Amino acid sequence: MQKIDGTSIPIEKAFWAVLVLVIAIILLKAGVASGDIRSVFSTAGNDEVMRLVVVRDWLGGQAWYDTTQYRLMPPEGVVMHWSRYLDAMIGAIIVTLSWVAPIETAEMLAVAIWPTILMLLLVAMFGFGTRRIFGPGPACFAMFCAVFWPFTSDFYFSVGRIDHHNVQVVMLVVMTLSAIWPNRIWTSGFLAGFSAAFSLAIGLENLLYILVLGLLLLIRAILDVAEGTSRRLLAFCLALPVAAIVFWIGQTPPARLLYPVCDQLGTPVLTLIAIAVVASAAGMLPLIKRPLFRLAISGVVTIVGCAVAWPLLSPCLAGPYALLPEVVQKIISGSINEALPAVLFASKFPILYNSMMTPAVGAIGLAALIWWSERKRPDVDAVQRDAVGQLLFLSLVGFLASFSQIRLLSMTSPAVVLLAGYGLWRLFCVWRITRLAGDAAKSMAASVVILAPFLIEAPLRQLQPTVQAQGASQSGSCRDFEAMSALGDLPPEQVLTPMNLGSLLLLATHHQALSGPYHRSSDAYTNGLLPFQMPEVEMKEYVIRSGAVYLMLCRGANYGDGFATELAKGSAPDWLQLVDVEAGRIMMFEILLPDI
């Protein structure tokens, strides 16, 4: 049995020891964060809080197909573009826990348990998947990378993260492992297609990755680079459209099935899938022998299909914010940090950028160097070399896309973790053989870059901006569940809030919100941004016109040059009356309508 460093510790036992250790780390972090779960969840993102509001409404009797949030922009409400499938999963945890605990406690336990379950599942997939493809040694490093790299840990899998992004990462890993799995061709192909379809059902963030993954499977099938490539492509092309249609019908109201939505699984995405499947089939026609001709035919079919479907597809190219006012689009482009291009994000948050990008570059670069240096060596395992090549190809999708939006770096998650395990283990093995100080230094340096980038952050701290971003200052300590709950003593009314307080208002009180960062309502988006940046006269006109009864602010917050900043500092205009309510730093103003 292979041993580590000449000791009596078999690698298999090391694998199980590391698996137990990383599970303990995950559970410990979750337990610590859950000690004050309500406060943790209050400061979570708007989507997390709104997801719990949506789940609560569904459990309270709202119809499966009715995803309208009626307390946001009442009375019509805002139709959410989220999937009920995730609501059902989170709701199942809440209902189960409610059998033994009050419903409020069950909700808070669920928002801690759900991301923890997903993180445990993620680590298990990385561990056993890497073990099957590269061996138990690389699997040890891969599991460590999974629990230390922010994109596969704190960003999406920490306690309170119940939006759909963590499930999207899990689906990315399932797709990738299925695509490169060395055997069980039919099963892995079907699983890749099924997970791709489910990923599209809960959100379209992975659409580009799915298209590139399908292209990779097509190229490999045409070139016949390994046994079973044609069968894997066929299984993928059968499972993806069938599962996508089933998921589409299962979550879309029958009356809206043919409505051409661009922000969720609908006719445009299904049409794109159909074009890709037909193009793949055309490229695999047995009458055509030359690979280049097959690729050319697939390309021609794709172009013709997109041209025919252009009236359906073209509106989706404008993006989800196209219908919002131009002034709001400009504010969004600079205020949503995760949507910033990588270069701008790096200049604004160099330390955070280092923690995200350095491990990715290190893992991809290290694996690429090893793969290139060993590409012609006959003693290297061909299956592993082939898997590394595919992972390097797939890693480019998220890496290049991150220069458009930094959050798209998440599409590199599967490749980065698997390549990290492969590369670090290979360096460790070299040192085990040579025992040279130089090889030890290389192994240690690579481990720091990939597993512990925080050790090289000291110089970057000099570049970190010291001024708090405006979006964060508008929330501040006012994102406090207990303080917000105190507003429940007031009669239920419509409240105009800054953008980052609307969803928490809906969760913690019976009030209705007029602000929320959801692009299907341009008014909700505008209400949360524009009035707080206006001078007094314009703000007064806007607030009165909104129909709100109350105006909410955070005491002492900075709203830029708008009059809201003066209000937050204590200014008392004659058209607002401060409501006497103990709600921490939250300020509630009653809007005094002018005499008619």
N, C-alpha and C positions, 0 to 999 in steps of 0.2 A: 504493500500500500504506500502511495506517495506521501512523503512527510514534508513538513515545513522546516527549512533551515537545518536539516539534519537532526532535528529533535524527534521526540517520540509522538509528536502531535500530528495525527493524520489530517490531511486537508479536509476530508469529509467532516471530521469532528470540528474543525475550525469553522466550516460553513455553518453548522448547526449552532455553534457558540455565538457567531456573529449574528445569526438570525435572531436568537434569543435576546442578544444585547440590543439590537436596533428596535425590536418590539418593546423592550423595557424602556428605551429612550422615548419612543412614541407615546407609550402609556403614561410615563412620568410627566412629559410635557403637557399632555392632555389633562392629567390630574391636577397639575399646578394651575393651569389656566382655568380649569373648571371651578376652582375654589372661589372665584369671583365672576362666575359666568355671566351674570346679568350686566355687570359693568363692561366685561370684555365684549359682549354682543352689542351693547349700546354704541360702542365705538367702532363696530364693524362697518363694512361698506353699505351703501344704500341698497344694493341689490340683495345682500344677505337679509337685511331687516325687512325689505319688501317681500322677499320670498316667504318669510314666516307669516307675514300678513296674508299673503295669498293662500298659503296652506291652511291657515286658521279659518279663512272664509270658506274654503272648500270643505273642510271638516264641519263647518257650521251649516252646511246645506247648499252652498252654491253649486250649480250644475257643473259636471265634468267638462263640457264643451264651453262653458261660460267663463272665460278668463278675464273678464272686465273687473277692474278695481274701481268700484262705484264710489268709494270715499275719496278718490283722487279726481279732482275736477268734476265734482257733482253738478247736475244730477246724471249726466250721461256717463261719466266715468272715463277711464282709459283702458282700452283693450291691451292687455299685456301679451307680448310675443313669446312668452315662456312656455315650456312644456309641462303638461300635467303629469307626465311620467315621473318626474322628480318630485313633484308635489305628493304623489302617491307613496313614494318610498319614504320621504321624510314624515309624511302623515302617518304611515304605518308604525313608525317608531313612537310617535307621539301618542297614538291610540293605545299601543301596547303598554307604554309607561303609565298612561292615565289610569290603568287598572289598579295600580299600586301607589299612585302619587297624585296630588292635585294637578289639574291641567296646566297651570302656570309653571309648576315644577317640571312637568313632563316636557313642555316646550323647551325649557332651558337645557334639560338633560339631552334632548334630541339634537339640539344645535351643537352640542359637544360630542355626542356619540357618532353622528353621521360622518363628519369629516375624519374622525379617528378611524372608523371602519374603512373608509376609502384609503386612508394612508396605510393601514395594515395590509389591505389588498394590494396596493401599489408595491409595497416593499416585497411582499410574497411573490408577485409576478416578476419583479426585477431579479429577486434572488433565485427562484427556481428557473426562470427563463434564461438568465445568464449562465446558470449552472448547466443547463441542458445544451446550450450552444457553445459556450467557451470553457466550461468546467467550474468546479467549486471554488478554486482560487480567485478567478476574476469575479465570481459572484459575491465574494466577501467585500471586495472593493466597491462593487456596484451598489450593494446595499448601504454601505457607508455614504456613498455619494448621494443616494436617494434621500437619506435623512438629513444631510447637511446642505445640499443645494437648495436655495430658496424656492425655485420653481417647482420642485417636487417635495417641498415641506411647508415652510412658513407662509409662503405667498398664497397658496391655494388649499392647504390641508390643515391649517391650524384651527383650533377650536373656534367655532362661530362661523366658519366659512361654509355656508350652505347654498351659495349660488351655484351655477352649473359649471364653472370653470374647472373645478377639481374632477368632476366626472368626465369632462372633455380630455383632461390629461390621462385619466385611466383608459379611456377609449383609444387615445393615441398609442398607448403602450400595448394594448391588446392588438390593435391593427398591425403595429410594427413587428411584434413577436410572431404573429400569425403569418405575416408576409415572408419572414426569413426562417421560419421553423424548418428544420432539416428533414422532417418526415411527416407522415400523416397529411399528405398533400391536400386531399379533398376536405378534410376536417378543418385544417388551418385556413384554406381558401374561403370556405363558407364562413368561418368565424371572422376573418378579416372583413368580408362584405357585410356581415350582420353588425359588427361593431361600428363600421363606417356609417351604416344606415342609422343606427341609434345615436351616434354622434351628431348627425345632421338633424335628427328629430329634436334634440335638446338645444341646438344652436348651430350656427353656420361658421363658427370660428375655424373649424378644421377642414373646410371645404377645399381650400388650396392644397392642403396636405393629402387629402384623399385623392384628388386628381393626379397629383404627382406620384403617389403610391400606385395608382392604377397604371400610370405611364410606365413606371419601373417594371411592374409585372408584365406589361405588354412587350416592352423591349426585351426582357429576359425570355419571354415565350417565343418571340420571333427569332432571337439569336440562339435559342435552345441551349443556354449556358449551363443548365443543370437538369437533372432528371425531374420530371414532373412539372416543369414550368408552365406548360400549356394547360395542364389539368388545374393547377392553382389559379391561373387566370380565369379559366372557365368557371370554377367554383365561385370566385370573387364576383364575376360578372352576372352570375345567376342570383347570388344571395343579396347583393347590394340593391338592385331595383325592386326585387320582391319584398325585402324587409322594409325598404324605404316607403313603398306604397302602403304596406300594412301599418307602419308607424304614422304615416301621414293621415290615413283614414281614422286611425285610433285617437288622434288628438285634435283633428280639425272639424269644426261644426259642418254638418252636411251641406248647409246652405252656402258655405264659404269654401268648399273644396276646390272650385275652379277659380277662386280669386287669386290673382297673380301677386302674392306677397313676396317681398324680397328679403325680409329679415327673419324668416323661418322656413322650415320645410314646406314647399308648395310647388305649384306648377313650374315656375322657372327652374328651380333646382332639379325637379324630377325630369324636366326636359333636358337639362344638361347631363344628367345621369344617362338618359336614353341615348343621347348623341355619343357619349363616351363608350357605352356598351356596343352600339352598332359599329362604331369606328374600330373597336377592338376585334369584333367578329370579322369585319372586312379585312383587317390586317392578318388574320389567321386563316384565310381561305387556302385550302390545300393546293389549288391549281397554281398558286404563285409561289415560287421557290426562293427567289433572291430576297434576303432580309431588307435591303434598302427599298426595294419595290413595295414590300409589305408595309414598311414604315410610311412610305409615301402615300400609299392608299389610305392608311389610317388617318394620316394628316389631311388628305383631300376630303375624306368623309366628314372629319371634324369641322373643317372650314365650311363645307357646304351645309352641314347640319346647323351650325351656328348662324350662317347667313339666312337660312330659312326661318329659324326661330328668333331672329334678331329683334323683331317687334316685341317679343315676350321677354327677351334677355336684357336688352339695352337699358331699360329703366333702372335695372338693379345696379348698373355700373356707377350710378351717382352716389351710392352709399346711403346709410341710414339717416344722415342728417340733411339730406338734400332739400326736404320740405320745410326745414326750419328757417327763420329769418336770417339773412346774411350776417347781421350783427351778432346774433346768437352763435352762428357757426364759427365766427372768429373767436368769440369768447371760449367756446368749447375746444377749439384747436390748441389753445394755449393753457387751458385750465385742467383738462383731463390728462394727468401725467402719464398714465399707462398707454395713452394713444399717441404720445410724442414719438417722433423718429429717434432712433438710437443715439444719433449725434447730439441732438438737443437734450435728450434725457441725460446723457453722460455729462454735459456741461452744467446741468441743473442739479443733478444728484450723482456726483462722481463715486461716492462710497457705495450707494445702492447699486449703481451700474456695475461696479467692480464685482460685487457679490453675485450678480446675475451673469455677466458676460465672461468674466475671467475663467470660471470652471468650464464653461461651454467651449471657449477657444482652446483652453488647455487640453480638454479631453479629445476634441476633434483633431487638433493639431498633432498631439502625441500619437493617436491611433493612425492618422494619415502617414506620419513619418515611418512608423513600424510597418504599415501595410505596403507602402511604396518600396521600402528597403527589402521586403521579403516577397515581393510579387512574383519572382521567378525561382524562388528556392523550392526544390522538389521535396524537402523534408518538412515543409510547413503544411499543416492540415488544410486541405483545399476547401472544406466546408466552412471552417472558421474564417479563412481568408475571404471567401465569397460573402459571408455574412458581414464582415467588416466593410467591404466595398459597398454593399447595399446601404449600410448604416451611414457611411460617409456621404453617399448620394442624398439620402433622406435628410441628413442634418443640414444640408445647404438650404432647404426650404425655409425653415424657421430662422436660420442665421441671416439670410439675405432679406427675408420679409421684415425682420426686426428693424431694419433701416427705414422702413415705412412706419411701423408702430412697434415700440419696444415689447409690448405684450405678446407679439407674435413669436417671440423667442421661445415661448412655451412649446411650440411645435418641434423644437429640437430635443424636448425632454427624453423621449425614449432612446434616441441615438446617443445623447450625451452620457447618460447613466451607463448604458451598455458599453460604450466605447471607453468610458472612464475605467470600468472594471477590467476590460481587456488590456488597455494600455498600462495601467499601474501594475497589474500582475506581471506583465511581460518585463517591465523594468525591474521589479522585485526578483524575478527569476534570473535575470542577468546578474544582479548583484549576488545572489545565492551561489552562482557558479564561479564568478571571478573574485569575489571578496575584495574588490578594489574600492578605494575611498571615492574615486571619481564616479563609479557606478552607484555607490551609496548616496552620494550627493545628488545625482540626477533623479534617483528614486524619491529622495526626500523633497527636492524642489518641486517635482511634478505633483507629489501628494499635497504639498502646501497650496499650489496653484488650484488644484481641482477640488480638494476636500476642505481646505481651510484658507480661503482667499482673504479672510479678515486679518490674517497676520501681515498682510502687505498693504493695509489700508492707512497706516500712519501718514504717509506723504499726501494721500488724497484728502485727508481731513482739512488740510490747508486750503483746499479748493471748494470745500462744502459751503454753500450759501448759508449765511447766518440769519437772514431775514426769512421769516415764516411765509410760506406761500399763502396767497389770499384765500384760496379755497379752504385750506385747513383752518385759518384764523376765523373764518366765518362759522365754523363748527365748534372748535375748541371744546371746553369742558361742558358746553351746553348739550352735547350728545350724551346725556345722562338719563338713564331710564327712570330712576326714582324721581328726579326733578321734573322730567316731562310728565310723569304719571300724576303729579300734583295738579296739572292743568285739567284733570278729569273732574275736579270740583266745579268747574265752570260748565254752564249749559253747552251742549254740543252745537258747534257753529263752524263756519268756514274760516280757515286760518291761512293767511298768506305768510309763508316762511321762506328763509333762505334755502337754497337748493338742498343742502345736506341735512336739513332738519325735518323735511316733509315726511319721509318714510317712518322715522322714529315717532313722529306725532301720531301717525296712523296706528302704529303698534301699541303705543303706551296709553292712548286716550281714545275717547269716542268721537273726537273732532274729525272734521273733514279738511283735507289739505288741498291747496291750490298750486303746489309746487312739487316737481319731481323730475329727475333726469331721465325721462323716458321719451324717446324720439317720436313715438306715435301721437304725442300731444305737443304740438308746438307751443300752445298756451302754457302748459305745465312747465316746460323748459324755460320759456321766456319769463314766467312769473317768478321763478327761482333765481333769476340773474339780473334782469334789466332794472327793476324798480330800486334795487339796493345800490345801484351805481348812478342814480339820477340826482340832480339837485332838488331842493325841497318842493318847488312848485310843480315840477314834472312828476316827482314821486307821489305827491298828494293826488294829482289827477289820475295817475295810474292805479294807485291803491284803491281809491274810491270806485273807479271804473271796474275793478276786478270783482266786486261783489263780496269781498271778504268782510267779516265782522271783526276779526282780530288780526293784528299784525304782530308777528313774532320776531324778536331779535335776540342776539346774545350779548349780554352786558360787557362792554369794554372791547368788543371785537372790532376789527378793522375791515371796513367794507370799501376801502379805496377812497376815492374822492367824492363818493355819493353822500347824500344827507343822512343815510342810514348810520354812518360812522358817528355823526353828531348825536343822533338819537341814542346810540349805544353808549355814548359818554354821558348822557343825562339831559340832553336838550329836551324841552317840553313845548312843542308847538300846540296851537289851539285846536288843531283838527285831530289830535290823538289824546287819549287819556290812559295813563298807566294803570293797569289793573292790579289791585292788591292781592297777590297770590305768592305763596312761598314756593318758589320753583328754582332755587339755586341761582344761576346766572341768567336764566331765561327771563326775558322781559316780554310781557304780553300787553299790547296796547289795544284798547277799544277804538275803533275807527268811528269818529263822529261825523255823520253825514251832514252836509250843509243844508240849511233851511231852504225849502223850495217855495 
